[in-house]
């Protein structure tokens, strides 16, 4: 579930994504075949006059981040999750800005 407020703050409620293996034969990723991807969520942020930004959000302490061809090179895309009652919560800021 996605909710936003008038200031552009957002909150997403979802299930924790699972990990999965990189299948053999993916063009450009052949050397990573069989490797397990860390749990992650795909994000796409769009503003009408710009090319959309598509990225992946990872979770710190996932043991598969270190060997992942994508997550290991982008530590800023891994968030810390904190227990909040029955739920895990994390913060990830997306800032869309036009040129200065």
C-alpha positions in Angstrom: 0.0 0.0 0.0 1.3 3.5 -0.9 0.2 6.6 0.8 1.5 10.2 0.4 0.8 13.5 2.0 0.5 17.1 0.7 4.3 17.7 1.2 5.3 14.6 -0.9 6.2 12.3 2.0 5.4 8.8 1.3 4.9 5.5 3.1 4.9 2.1 1.6 3.5 -1.0 3.4 4.5 -4.3 1.8 5.6 -7.8 2.5 9.3 -8.4 2.9 10.5 -9.5 -0.6 12.3 -12.8 -1.0 15.7 -13.6 -2.3 16.2 -15.4 -5.6 18.9 -16.9 -7.7 20.3 -15.3 -10.9 19.2 -17.6 -13.7 21.8 -19.0 -16.2 21.9 -17.4 -19.6 21.0 -13.8 -18.7 23.0 -11.6 -21.2 25.7 -9.8 -19.4 25.2 -11.7 -16.1 26.4 -15.1 -17.2 29.3 -15.1 -14.6 26.8 -14.5 -11.8 24.5 -17.4 -12.7 23.3 -19.3 -9.7 24.3 -16.5 -7.3 21.5 -15.4 -4.8 20.3 -11.9 -5.0 19.6 -10.1 -1.7 16.1 -9.1 -0.8 15.2 -5.9 -2.5 12.4 -3.6 -3.7 12.4 -1.9 -7.1 11.5 1.8 -7.2 10.6 4.0 -10.1 10.4 7.7 -9.5 9.0 9.9 -12.3 8.6 13.6 -12.9 6.8 14.7 -16.1 9.7 16.5 -17.7 12.5 14.1 -16.9 13.6 10.5 -17.6 12.3 8.2 -14.9 14.8 6.9 -12.3 14.6 3.2 -11.6 16.6 1.8 -8.7 16.6 -1.0 -6.2 16.4 -0.7 -2.4 18.2 -3.2 -0.3 18.2 -4.1 3.4 21.4 -3.8 5.5 22.7 -6.9 7.1 21.4 -9.1 4.3 24.2 -11.7 3.9 23.9 -11.7 0.1 24.7 -7.9 -0.4 28.5 -8.4 -0.4 28.6 -10.7 -3.5 25.7 -9.1 -5.4 26.8 -7.4 -8.7 24.4 -4.5 -8.1 24.0 -4.1 -4.3 27.7 -4.3 -3.4 28.5 -1.3 -5.5 25.7 0.9 -4.1 25.9 0.9 -0.2 23.7 4.0 -0.1 20.8 1.9 -1.4 20.8 -0.4 1.7 18.6 0.8 4.6 18.6 -0.4 8.2 15.3 -1.9 9.3 14.1 -1.4 12.8 11.5 -3.4 14.7 8.3 -1.4 15.4 5.8 -3.6 17.1 4.9 -6.4 14.7 6.5 -4.5 11.7 9.9 -3.7 10.4 10.4 -0.1 9.4 13.1 1.7 7.4 13.6 5.1 5.8 14.7 5.8 2.2 14.5 9.4 0.9 13.9 10.0 -2.8 14.6 13.6 -3.8 13.6 14.9 -7.2 15.1 18.2 -8.1 15.4 20.2 -11.2 18.7 21.8 -12.2 19.9 25.0 -10.4 
